[in-house]
Amino acid sequence: MVFHDGKYIYPFGGSAPKPAVDPDKQIVGGKGLGLQVMSKIGVDVPPGFTLTTPLCQVYAKKDDLPAEVWEGVRDNVARIERDMGKTFGSSTDPLLFSCRSGAAVSMPGMMDTVLNIGLNDTTVVGLAKSTGNERFAWDSYRRLLDMFGEVVLGIPHEDFEKRFDKVKADAGAENDVDLGVPELKILCSEYKEVYKQEGLQFPLDPYEQLFACIKAVFGSWMTPRAVKYREINNIRSLLGTATNIQTMVFGNMGDSSGTGVAFSRNPSTGENVMYGEYLINAQGEDVVAGIRTPLPIRTMEETLPAAYKKFLENVDKLEHYFKDMQDVEFTVENGKLWMLQCRNGKRTGVAAIRIATELVKEGICTESEALLKVEPRHVEQLLHPTFSPEALKSDDYTKGVIAKGLPGSPGAAVGKLVFTPKQAEELKEKGESVILVREVTSPEDVGGMWAASGILTARGGMTSHAAVVARGWGKPCVCGCSDIAVSEVNETVTVKDSNQVFKAGDVISINGATGEVIKNPIDVKTPDLKGDLGVLLGWADKEEGVMKVLANADSGPDATQAASNGAKGVGLCRTEHMFFAPERLPIVRRWIFHTECLDDLDHIKHFQRSDFKDLFVAMNGKPVTIRLLDPPLHEFLPRPEQVHEKVAEELGFGKDVKRMLARIDSMHEENPMLGLRGCRLGIVKPEFTAMQVEAIINAAADFMEEAPTTAKPYPRIMIPLIGSIAEYTNQALIIKREAERIRKERGIDVPYEIGTMIEVPRAALISNKIACLKDEEDGKPLCSFFSYGTNDLTQMTMGISRDDSNGFIPKYLDMGIFEDDPFQTIDEEGVGYMVQHSATLGKSVNPGLSLSVCGEHGGDPKSIAFFDTLGLNYVSCSPYRVPVARLAAGQARVNQRLKEEKERAAATAAQAQPKVTGTALGSIHSDHVIVQ
């Protein structure tokens, strides 16, 4: 097939045509795009050409490139020979090339580069004569021998380094620049001996060198380090790397030459100052290799003033063209500046947000464009307590890591080890910071989890109870740490490898972003959510048609935190989380055991009424969506080993432990997730549904009564786990009748809505029938909203237990069976289709139906981008994820608008041009299959 625009090689510089339209970055890579742009805007770049990313796929399949490509390489070399007045392989004035990788996403240092291609025993003499600099020529040759051997033939770099160190020692030279011509000639001979030892030979033919380097650079896409880097940084859906062949210019020709790397702004702080380093009389790899100490870029104004002035002009041009901070590489050859590459620079979260806002202030980009310059992870960096960069490099940290688990929830925490929720709460009351350690957490640990600064578990995955709750609260968590053994009885943590034992009260640190456990207390840096971040998120909220972001909040403090982070309401209040406080749990347990005891039900109603009022006050004027009781009742009961006479007596069994244990056993379910829970519980025990509704409506009425001019509660009552029309109708009518009774009795017109959580596939399939339900008594609609519980919808659609998935999902991700963990990022083809289908059905019969997502996916940027395409009204996530979700929602709108504009422009262009039939490149074939 024909490659992008019929091209598989893109020339740049010299006589190459300047592109009217910038090529696709996915096709030419970031480096290739930068070279095309620099050529177009008049920045001097050494001429060359880019072999496109689809060729990387061809090479991966065939272990070679077709003859047409190699012929195209020769044609482009011939063009450059004419431009430069030199010949590749000439014995008198040789043309030399570099060969560099360049994917669409920057992967610094992960793939390969070779310089000085074309040198051999003959051309090195010609280079020496043509430049009048014999030392430079032999220095360039020894570099090629080293790089070609390591990159192309896989010879360990250390083998060359040992020879280099010996030659320097013999010559009494401290640095490489101290070696003279004789020593460099000896070094080249020594390097050739390295080849012989490996049973290999350095190719003398320049084209053989060039072709081998091209293959090596394409092959470096799948090296373990490159694959691991993409995995760590979640870089997916790329075609591969492009390969850039560029005329060599030399920074190692003497004191009027040099090379460097710079950022147009400080990548750590975002300050608008040039940030970088350079070396006089050096080649590019010297700057980053640590062989010599580079100089600050600002001193170049003194050593190479004309080149520095031109450099500043070029960087300013590039920053204005790309509307972003630039990372550039350059070489000065005998006083002339050449720009080798440019790309949008990598930066910290603090820098990203400052740069984005300042680019707008400086008139370089728009607010919408600025949103796309900040990654969600940048915002995350600002939301959680962290260890400072200095602390992460300290000996206390690096030498103090004793174990590593899964990064369950980001952030840093330092505290005393505690082994029970009670200990955590008691020490918290005394103002102490604690780390709660458990083998695995359960719902009844939530009091201690809330009190703890951080959570550490020996078992459980990224979607375990500990991780999910911790992320919801913004607490650091390291889960599934199999490097440790936890004894809750002895209150000890034992590091398996070293047998180190840590006891209750010992102070440790955990890094929820990396999963590391550190034996020493490390200084923690607290986040600042004001200033530039607030400005940026305000721009996101202003995007036309943007999805709103609400929060999952179960208490007044949760809701207050959510509101301060910009949440537009509560999208999910899990009423069961109100039951676990130590003074409340016995009351809930007594009612479960003795449902005929209305006094206990009344007690539950009173504390729920108080909690609901706190939510309404915190979110005054904003919607508060309250899910009726959802989990199985047995989750609230004590474990059998916790039952003794005192517990039995407290829970209404006298001292009859056996009877209580028998009652607990009778409530056991083989598959509780599909058992008596959700709306089924409300149908079997309608008094509980009525009690919760009474608490909700009375709480709203209490608030309105206390503040008649300012109170604007907006309760939305959500029915969980429905799978049929009859289930929904049963619960909706109980809710409506109870709500209307209280409104009438109190004479207060409390507004409320009734809707459902769609989490059972059957409910998604019959959404139109649910959405159009009406009350037969008054003919009014019974359903105002759908909120998709994508956690359970994923479990039921995919047939995967979230709690047990850690045993195979990591392997699935490694093997490419799953592109993403479906409990972190929505499965668009399956679960996403169910959401889309349900939303379409619901809207078809109820155009005013509100649609939202309230699962873990509501805070995932990739999932948010998908939900934006479905036209949902809002997503709901944990309070601490709200800023990330706000940014992601704004970015989704901007990207969707850009996509639509691009599609319209393409359609217009297609209509304006006559249809032309292209000629396919015979043996070159790529299906544009993604190469991970």
N, C-alpha and C positions, 0 to 999 in steps of 0.2 A: 504494500500500500504506500501511498505518498505520505511523507511525514508532514509535520505542521507547516502549513502554507507551501507544501511541496518542497520544503528544505530539510536537509539533514546536516548541513554545515552553514553556519552564519559567520561571514567575514566581518572584521572590524578594523578601523584604523587605516592610515595610508590612503590608497585609492579605492578602498571598499565603499560602496554606496551608503550614505547615511540613511538610517531608517526613518520613514515618514511617521510610522507608528511603532511604538516600542514593542519588541517581541514578547511573547508569553514567557513569564518567569519560570513556569513549570517546564517549559521546553528548553530554554537556554540556561537555566539556573540563575542564581542570584549574581554570581560573578560575571557570567556572560551578559546579563542584562545591564550591569553596571558599565561594562566595557562598551556596549552598544550606545548607551546614553552618553558616556563621556565623549565618545567619538562625535556624536550628534551635536553636542553643545559646545564643541571647540576646545575640549581639554585634551592635551597631548597624551596619547596612549601608544605604546609600541604596537605596530600592526600585528594582527594574528587572526585566528578563527576559532569558532566554538563548535565542537561536535555535540549534538543535542542529547538530552536525557533518554529519548527512546532508543538511541544506539546503545545505551547502557543495558537495556533489556535484551537487545539483540545479542550483545556480547555475553550476557549471563546465560542465554540459551545455547549459543553456538560456540562459545569460547574463542570467538574470532569475529571480525567484521567483514562484510561482503567486499568483493573486489571494487565495486563502485565507490565505496567509502574511501578505500585506500587511494583510488585514483583521484577522488575529490581532495584528499589531503595533499597529494602531489601538485594538483592544480593551484591550490591556495598557497603552497610554498612558492611556486613559480611567481605568483602575483607579488608576494612579499619580496622576493628576490629583485623584482623590477622596481618596487617602491624603495628598497633600501640600497640598491646598487651593489649588492653582495650576493654570493652564491653559497647555498647550503652544501657543505663538504669541500669548499674551496681550500686549496693549499696556500693561497696568498692572502685572501681577505674573507674568511669564512663567516657565514651567517649562522647564528646559534639561536636555539629556541628553549623556552621553558614549557613545561606541561603540568597544568594544575587542574585539580578537581573543582567542582562548583555546583552543588545541589540548589534547589529552589529555596531551601531553608538552610541558613548558615550552620555549619557543624565544625567549628574551629579545631583544626589539628587532627580531625578524625579520619581524613582521607589523604591521599598522597600527592606529592609534588616532586618534580625532578627539574633541575636547572642545568644550563650549559650544554644542552643536547646538540650533538654534532661535533664535539671535540674528539680527537684521537691523536695518535702519535704524529701525524702529518699536519692536521689542521691547527694543533696547538702552536706549531712553529709559525704557521701563517698568521695566527692571531697575534703572536708576539711581534712579528714584523709589521703588521698593518697598524697596530696600536703604538708601537715603539715602547712597549711595556712588557718585558719578558716575565717579570715576576707575576704580574696580573694574569698572564696567559696560563702559567703553570699552576697558579692558585686556583683558577677556574677549572682546570683539568682535574686536579685532585678532588675538588668538590663533586664533579660529575661521577668520578669513579666511586666515591663513597655513596652518593645518593642512588645511583643506578644499581649498585650492588645490593643496597638495603631494600629499596622500594620495588625494583623489578625482579631481582633474583632471590630476595629473601635472606641475604647474608646478614647476620646480626651486626648492628651498628658498633657494638663493643669491639668486634674484631678489627674494625678500622681505627677505632679510638685508641686501642692499645698501640698500634703502629704509630699513630700520630703522636702520642705521648712520648714514645721512645725517641722518635726523630727530634722532637722539641728538646728532650732531655740531653740528647747527644750534642745538640747545637747550643745548649745553654739558653734556650729561648723560653720566655715566660708566656707569651701570647702567640697566636698564629701569625699575627702581622710582623712578628720579629724574625720569622723564617725568611731566608733569602732564596734566590733561584736554585742554587745547588741543593739545598735542603728540600725544596719543593719537588725537584726532579727525583730525589731519593724517595720522597714520600709517595710519589706516583708509582714508582717501581715497587715499593712495599705494598701498596694497595693492590697491584696486579698479582702479587704473591698470595694475597688473601683469596682472590678468585681461584688461583691454582689449588690452594689448599682445599677449597670447596668442590674441586673438580669442575669448575666453571670457567668461562672465558668472556672477557669484555668485548662486545661487538665493535668493530672498527668502522663498519659502514654506517653513515649518519642516518639513512632512512631505516635501517634495521633498529638503530637506537630509538628513533622517534616512534616507530610502530610499536615497539615493545613497551615504551613509556605510556603510550595511549592505552594499550591493553591493561597495563598495571593500574592506571588511574581508574579506569572503568571497574576493574576488579576490586579496587579498594572499597567500593560501595558495600561489599558484603564481608569485609573484615570484621572479626569479633568486636573490635573497639567501636567501629562505626555502627554496627547493629546494636550494641549495648547502649551507645549514646542516643540512638533514635528511640530505643525502648525507654530509657530513663526520662527523656524529654517528650515522650508521647508524640514523636514525629512519625506520622503515618501518611498514607495515600500519596506518596511521591513516586515519580516514574523512575528515579535513579539519579545519578550524578551526571552532569555535563562534563566535558573535558575541554579545557581552554589551552590552545597552542599559541604562544605569544613570542614575538621577537625578543631576544635577550638584550637588556640594557644593563650596564654594569656599574655598581656602586663601589667596586673594589679596584678602581683604576688610579687611586691616589687620593691626595688630600682635597681635591676639588670634586670628589665623588662621595656618595654615601647612600644609605638606605634607611627607611624607617616605617613605623606604623603609628597611626594617630586616630583619635576620635575628635569630632568637631565640638563635642561637649563632654564634660566629665561623666563617664559611665557609672560611677558609684554614687555621685551626689546629684547629677543633672545640671550642675553649674555651667553657665555658658562661657567656658574657657577651653581653649585647645588643650588636649590631653594626649600625650604620646611620647615616644622615644625614637631616637635614631642613632646611627653609628657612622662615623667617617671611615671611608675605605673598607667597606664591608658589603656582603651580599645578604639578601633578605633573611635567610634562616639564622644568621648570626644574632639578630636582634632578639629573637625569642629563645635561642638555644642556650643562652647564659654563658657563652664562651668569653665574651667581653661585656663589661658593664655599659649599657646604653646611656646616652645623654638625654636630658629633658628636651622636649621638642622646642621649647622657647629659645634655647641657646643656639638653635640653627640660624636665628636671625643674625648672629655674630659670625658664625663660621661660613655660612652659605647665604648671604643676605638676599641676592637676586632670586635664587631658587626658593627661599622662604617666602618672599613677597608673592611670587607666583603661586606657591603652594596655598597660602591663605586665600587668594582669589579663587583658586580651583575648588577648595573645600566649601567656600561660601556659595559658589555656583551650584555645587552638588546638593548642599543642604536645602537650598531654595527649590531645586528641581524635584528632589525626592520628598521634600517637605518633612524631613526627619533628620535626626542625628546620624552622622556618617562615620563609618569605620573605614579608613583608607590605608592603602599601602603605596609607597612611592620609592623611586630611585632617582638619584641625581648622578648623571654621568658627565664628567668633565664640565660641571656647572649647569647643565641642562636638566630641567625637571621632567620626569616622566611619571605619570600616574599609572599604577599597575592594576589596581582594583578599587572598587568602592562597594559598600553595602550598608544597609541600615544596621547600626551598631547594637550589640547586645548590651543590656543595662540592668541595674538592680530595680526593685520595685519603687524605691524612693526616687531614683533618677528618672524612671519612666514617667511617673506622674508629674514631676516637675517639668521635664522636657515637654510633655504634651501640652501642659497649660501655658508654658512660656512661648511655645511656637505659635499659639493662638494670639497671645498678647503682642507678639512681634509681627503679626500679620502674615506669617509664613503659611499657616494652614487654617482651616475652618474648625469649628467645634466638632462637627461630625467626623472630620478627618482625624482630629486629635484622639477621638475615642478608640480608633483602630491602632493607635500606637502604644496602647497599654494592654498587656496580657492579663487575663484573670489571675494568673499566679502572682503578678506584680501586686495586685490588690491584696491577695492572701498574705503576702509578706508583711503587709502593714497592719493586718487584723489581729495577729496573735502575738503574745509575748515571744520573743526570740532570743537566741544567744547572739551577741554581737559578732561581727566578722573577726574581731581581735580575739574574742573568747574561743571561737571555733578553732583558731590556730594555736592556742595556748597548749602547753604541755599538760596542764590539768585536764584539758578536754581530750586531746589526741591520745595521750597515754593512759587516760582514765576510762576509756570505753571498755566495758566488761562483757557486754552482750548486745545482740542486735535482733530486733523483732520486726514486725510490720509497722509502717508509719500510719497508724489508725486515725489520728487527728493531729493536724500540724500545730506547732507551737513549742515553747520551752517551759519546763517546770522544774523546780527544785523544792525538795521537802523531805520531811521525816517519813520513813517507811511505816505504814500502818496496814493491818491485815483484816480489819473488820470495818463495816460502815459506821458502827457505833464509835470506834476509836477516832475515825476521821471527823465525825461530827463534834465529838468532845474537844479534840485539839483545835478544830476550826473555831469553836466558841472561845477558845483561849487566845485566838489570834495567830495560831501557828500554821505554817504551810506544810501540807502532807502529800505524799504520793500513796494512793491506795493500790495495794498489790493483791490480786486475786488469781486463783487458777483460771477462773473464767467468771465473768460477772453475770448476775441475774437481775430481773426487774426490781427485786427487793433491796438491791444494793444502791438504788438511785440516791438515797439520802447521803450516803457516804461518797458517792461519785460526785454529787453536787458540792459537797464540802471540800473535796480534794482539789489540789492545784493540778494534779495530773494522775493518770491511771495507767497501770502496768499489768498486763495479763500474760500468763504462760500459754494459754490456748485461745483460739478464736481468730477469725480472719478480718479482712478490711470491712466487712459488713456485719461483723458480730455485734452483739448487744453493746459491748463496751465501746466499740468504734463508732457506732451509729449515735449513741447517746452523747458521747464525748464531742463528736462533730457538731451535734445539735446545740451543745452548750459552749462550743468554742474552747473546749478543754483539751490540752495535749494528751495524747494517748499512744502508747506503744502496746500493740496486742500481738498475740500469737508468738511470744518470745520463747521459742523452744530451747534457747541457750540456757534458760534458768529452770530450776525446780522450786516450786512454791509449796511451802508447808504452812497451811493456815492454822494447823494445830500447834506447831512449834513456833509459829510466827518467825519464819526464816525464809530467806531467798538464797539458794545455792547456785553459784555459777558452775555449770557442769564441767567445762574444760579445765578450770583452775581450782575447783573446789573451794573458792572463796565463799564465805558465809556472811550474809548481812542480816541483822536482826531488827526488830521493831525499834524505832527511834533513830536508826542510822540515817544519815542524810545522803540522798543520791540526787542525780539529775536525769531527766529524760528529754529526748529530742523527738517530738512527734512528727517532725518533717522527714527524719531519716530513719527512725526506728531504733536509734542508739540509746543505750543505757550507760550512764557515766557514774563512776563511783565517787566523784568529787562534786562539791557544790560549785556550780558555774553561774557567773553573773547573768541576770536576765534583763533584757531590754523591753520596756513596755511600749505598746503601739500608740500612735497619735493619729486619730481619725479626722483631724480638722484640716483647714487650709486647702491646699491644692486638690487633695482627694475629694473633698466636699464639692469643690467647683466642678471637677471632672464628672462626678456622679450626677450632679445637677444637669449637666449637658446631656447625659444619657437619658435621664428622666424626661427631657424635653423633646426627644426624637418623636416625630409624628407617628402615631399608631403603635407606640412602644407598649409591650406587655407590662403590666404593673407587677411589682414584686411585693408579696405579703410574706409573713413569717409564721413558722410553726412555733407556737408559744403556749405554755401550759400554766403560767402564773403571771401575776402582776409584774414582778421583776423581769421575767422573760419578755413580756410585751413592752415594757419600758425600754429595755435594751434594743429590742427590734425597732421601736419607733425612733430611737436615737440614731439607728443605722439607716433610717430612711424607709422602713417598711410602711406600706400603705394600708395595713390592717393585719389581722390574724387569719391566715388561710387554713390553719389546722390547730385546734386545741384538743389534745388527747386527754379526755377527762380522767382516764385511769391513772394518769401520772399524779393526780391530786390525792390518791389514796395511800401513797407509800410513806407519808410522814409517820414517825413512830407513834404519835398519839392518835393517829387515825386508823392505822392498819388493823389493830385489834377490833375496832368497830366494824370495819368492812368484813373482816373474817367472820365475826359473829353473825352478821346478816347472811353471808354465804352459807354458813352451816345451818342457820335457823331462819329461813326466809319469812317465817310467820311473825318474826319479831319486828314489829313496825317501829319500835323505839329506835332501833339501830338504823333503820332506813331513814328515820327522821333526822338522826344525828348526821348521817351522810349528806342529806339534803341541805342542812344548815351550813356545813363547811364548804360544800360546793357553791352554794349561793354566795358566800363571802368571796370565794375565789373568782367566780364569774364577774362579780361586781368589780374586783380589782382589774380584771382584763378590760372591762368596758371603760373604766376610768382612764387606764393607760392608753387606750386606743379611741378615746372620745371622738365621735364623728366618723370613725372608720369601721369597716365590717369586721366582725369577730365570728369566725366559723368554728362551731363547736361540734365535734364528733361525739355522738353518744357512745356509751361503753362498748369497746371492741374486743379486747383479748379474752381468752378463756378464763373462767373464774379460778381454776386451779393455780393460775400464776400468782394469785394473791395469798395462797395458803402456805403454811410453813412446810419445810421439807420434813419427811418422817424422822430424820435424826435430830431435828430441832424440837420434837414433841416430848414434853415431860409433864409431870403433874401440875406444875404451876401454869404452864401454857394451857393445858386442858381445862383447868379451873377458870382461867381468864376468858376462855372462849366458849364457856357454857356446857362443858362436859363433866363438871365436877372434877374428880381426880381420875376419871376413867380414861386412861391413856389408850387402852385397847379400842374402846368405842370410837374415840377420835381418829385413831389410825385407820380403823375400818371405814369411817366416813370419808377420809381423804382418799383411801384406795378406791372407794365406790365412784369417786369423781374422776378417776384416771381415764384419759382418752388415748387411744393408740395414735391418732393423728389430730392433735388438738387444733392445728391451724385450719383444718377442715371440719372442726367439730362445733360444739355449742359456744358460739361467739358471735360478735357483731349483732346484726338485726335479729338473728335466731334467738339470742339471749333476751332481747326486748320482747320478742313474740311469746317466748315461754314464760318470761317474767315481766309482764306488761307494767307492773307496778314500778319497776325500776326505770323504764322509759318515762313514765308519768312523773316520777320523782325528779328526774334530771331536767325535764322540761319546766316543771314548776320552779326549780332552783334557777334556771336560766332566765325565765320571764320575770320572776320576782326580783332577781338581781338587777335587771335592767330597769324595772319599775322603781326599785329603791333608789337607784342613781338619779332617775328623772325626778323623783319626789324631793330628793335632797338638793338638787341643783336644777330647778325647773327652767331656768333661762339658758343654761349652758350645756346641760347634759344631752348628748345625742348618741345613746347606745344603739348598736346596729347588729343584733344577734342573727346568725344564720345557723340553723340546726341541721346537722348532717347525719344521715342514716348510713351506717356502715354495712358493707358486705352483702348487699342485696343481690339476688340472682333471678328474681321473678317479680312480675307485676304485683302479685298478691302480697309478697313480703313488703314491698315498698308501700303499698296502699295501707296495709295494716298499721305500720309504724307512723306513716304520715298523718293518718286520721287521729291516732292517739295524740300526736304532737299538736295538731291543729286544735282539737277539742280542748286539750289542757291549756294551751296558750290563750285561746279565746275565753275560757272560763276565768282565768286570772285577770286578763285585761278588763273583763266585765266587772269582776268583784272589786278590783282596785280603782276602776274608773280612769285608768291610764292607758293611753293609746300606744302601747309598746310596738314598734315596728319589728317584724321578724320575717325570715324566709325559711322555707323548707327545701332541702335538696338531698343529694345522695353522693356517696363516694362510689365511683365505678372501679371495682377492683376484681370482680369475678367476670371471666370472659363472657358468660351467658348474658350478663347485664349489658355488656358492650354490644352484643349482637341484637338486643331488643331495645336499644336506647330510645328509638322513636316511640315505642309503646309506653315507656316510662315517662318520657318528656311531655307527652300530651295528656297525662292523667288529670282528671278533674274531680272535684268533690261533688258527689251526686246531690248533696243537700243544697248547695248554693251555686253550683256550676263553675266555680272558680278553679284556676289551675292549682295543682298540688305540688308541682315540681318547678323550682326557680333556678336550680343550678346543678351541674355535674362537676365533681372534683375527682380527678383520676388519681387513685392510690396506686401509683406505678410500682411500689415495692411488691405488694401482693399480686398485682396484675402480672408482673414479671414472673413471680414464682408459679402462678397458676397457668400462665400461657406457655412458659418454657418447661414447666415440670421440674423446676430446680428449687431445692430448699435453700434459702438464703443462708441459714445457719450452718448448713453442711457443705456449702459449695467450695470452701477453701481447699478441700481435698483434691479438686480437679481443675478449677477455673484458672489458677496460675499456670498449670500445664497447658491448658487450652490456649491461653494467651501466648505462651512461648511457641506453641506449634502453629499458631495462626488460625486455629479453629474459631476462636473468638477474636475480633479486632479489639474489643473493649470488654471490660467486666460489665455484664448486663445490669448489675445492681448499682453501678456507678454512672454508666452512660446508657441511655435508652436504646433498646434493640429496635431500630427504626423499621426494619422489614416485618417483624412479628408483632411485638408489643406496641410499637409506634403505629403500625397499621390498625391495631385494635382501637387505639385512641382516636385516630383519624376517622375510622369508620363510625365509631360511636358519636363523635362530634358532628359528623355530617348528618347522621340519622336524627340526632337530637335537634339540631338547628332546622332541619327540614320541616318539623312540625311545631317547633317552638322557637321562633327567630330571636326572641329575647333571652333565651337560655344562656346563663353565664357558664363559661367553661374554664377549667383551671387544672393544674397539677399540684399535688401536695406531697408527693413521695420524695425520696432522696434525690431523685433526678431534677427536682425543682431548683437545686443549687448548682447543677453541673452545666458549665457553659456550652458544651457541645450539644447536650440535650435541649437546652434553652433555645439554641439556634433552630433545632428541629421543631420545637413547639411553636416558635414564631411563625413558621410556615403554615401551621394549622389554624392560625387565627385565634389562639386561646386568649382569654382576657387577662389571666395572671398566672404566675407560678408562686409557690410558697415553699420556703426553705427555712433552715435554722436561722435564728437571729444573727449569728456571726457570719453567715454566708450571704446575707442580704446585700452588702456592698458589691460582692462578686457578681451576684445575680443581676443587680441593677446595671452594672457595666456590660455584662453579657447580653442583657435584653436590648440595651441601646445599640451595641455592636451588631446584633442580629438584624435590627431595623436598618442600620446603615448598609450592611452587606447585602441585604435583600433589595434595597433601593438601587445600589450599584449594579447588582445582577440584572435587575429589570432594565436599567438604563443601557447596559451593555447589550442586552438582547434586542432592545428597540433599535439601537444603532446598527447592529449586525443585520437586522431585518431590513432596515432602510438601505443599507449598503448593498444587500443582496438584490433588492428590487431595482436599484439604480444601475447595476452592471449586467451585461449579457452573460449568459451561462457559458463557462469555458471548461472544456474537458481536459484534465491534467493527465500527465503520463506517469504511471507508477514506476518506482525504481525497482525493476525486476526482482533481484534476489534479496532486496532489503525488505524485511517484513517485521512489523511490530504491531501487536494488538493493543498497545498502550496498557498492558497488564501492569498493575501496581507492583513494584518491587519493594518489599518492606525491608 
